[in-house]
């Protein structure tokens, strides 16, 4: 009878207690892992703020123009429109920026064509019988035509889905992303610069300029938060 009770007790332990213990251990390990990730995300956030403050120049500090570092969750709260449920979401350069670049490319092309026309009419116009400066005047405008046209036709985009985020051709998986932020700071030679910043597992900080995407920070942030949550299990 005692042998039977011992065997019965072992069977109960194997069938009921052992799975419960395994489940509890897995839950504790999951919570510990989640805590470690949250702590790493907080550390990365503090490091990002310190780094942005270090980059702030003397003039900005004099006028108390500190960089703005806000997580995408706070920006997402400002997005009032309904989030469209789809497999992926793309963001491209704003239409106004593309039109502006196309117009500048057209003006530069007109200038290049005009100089070519003048050279064709007066191929020997020059000082002391030497070739005039016409050909040299074409270098900068022609280069600007190429750059402006390239920007106007650019396929640069931000692509979001449940697995991760793609910035142009570079892809980052959500499981490797600790935090997502919108950083605004004043540039050294121009107005305010705006960046989408990813803090990564391993310490890498990814900055992506979003100046030319239009005023869409709340929308971008809302979709980032949506896909981050849906990709939590990937």
C-alpha positions, 0 to 999 in steps of 0.5 A, spaced: 500 500 500 505 504 501 509 503 495 502 504 491 501 511 495 509 513 493 507 511 486 501 515 486 504 521 489 510 521 483 504 521 478 501 526 481 507 530 481 509 529 474 502 530 471 500 536 475 505 539 479 511 539 474 507 543 469 505 548 474 512 549 476 515 550 469 509 555 467 511 559 473 518 559 472 517 561 464 513 566 467 518 569 472 523 569 466 519 572 461 517 578 466 525 578 468 526 579 460 521 584 460 524 588 465 531 588 463 528 590 456 524 596 459 530 598 463 535 598 457 530 602 453 530 607 459 537 607 459 537 608 451 532 614 452 537 617 457 543 616 453 539 619 447 537 626 451 544 627 453 547 626 446 542 631 443 544 636 449 552 635 447 550 636 440 547 643 442 551 649 440 553 655 444 548 659 441 542 655 442 544 654 449 545 661 450 538 662 448 535 656 451 533 652 445 534 645 447 533 639 443 526 636 443 526 628 444 519 625 445 517 618 444 512 616 438 507 614 443 506 621 446 506 624 438 501 618 437 496 621 442 495 627 438 493 623 431 485 624 431 484 620 425 482 613 424 488 608 423 487 604 417 488 597 418 493 594 412 499 589 412 504 595 411 504 603 411 508 607 406 510 614 407 514 618 402 516 625 401 511 631 401 508 633 395 510 640 396 517 638 397 517 634 390 513 640 386 518 645 389 524 641 387 521 640 380 520 647 379 528 648 381 530 643 377 526 646 371 529 653 372 536 650 373 535 647 366 532 653 363 539 657 365 543 651 362 539 651 356 540 659 355 547 658 356 548 653 351 544 657 346 549 663 348 555 659 347 552 656 340 551 663 337 557 666 340 562 660 340 568 665 340 566 670 345 571 671 350 577 676 353 583 676 349 581 671 344 580 665 349 574 661 350 569 665 355 567 663 361 560 660 359 562 653 359 564 653 366 558 657 368 554 650 366 557 646 372 554 648 378 547 649 375 547 642 371 549 639 377 543 642 381 539 640 375 541 633 377 540 633 384 533 637 384 531 632 379 533 626 383 530 629 389 523 630 386 523 623 383 526 620 389 523 613 391 525 614 398 520 612 403 519 609 410 515 603 410 512 600 416 509 593 417 508 588 423 515 585 422 519 592 423 520 598 419 524 600 413 528 606 412 529 607 405 533 600 403 535 599 411 530 594 415 530 594 422 526 589 426 521 591 432 524 585 436 531 589 435 528 596 437 528 598 444 525 605 443 522 610 437 523 617 438 521 624 434 527 629 435 527 636 433 533 640 434 536 647 431 541 646 425 548 649 425 546 652 418 539 652 417 532 652 421 530 646 425 532 639 423 527 633 425 529 626 425 526 619 427 530 616 432 531 608 433 534 606 439 537 599 438 538 593 442 546 593 442 546 600 443 546 603 436 542 609 435 539 610 428 537 617 426 533 618 419 532 625 417 524 626 416 524 634 414 522 633 407 516 628 409 511 634 411 508 635 418 506 628 419 509 626 425 503 624 429 500 620 423 507 617 423 508 616 430 501 613 431 502 608 425 509 606 428 505 604 435 500 600 431 505 596 428 510 595 434 504 592 438 502 588 432 509 585 431 510 584 439 510 577 438 515 576 432 
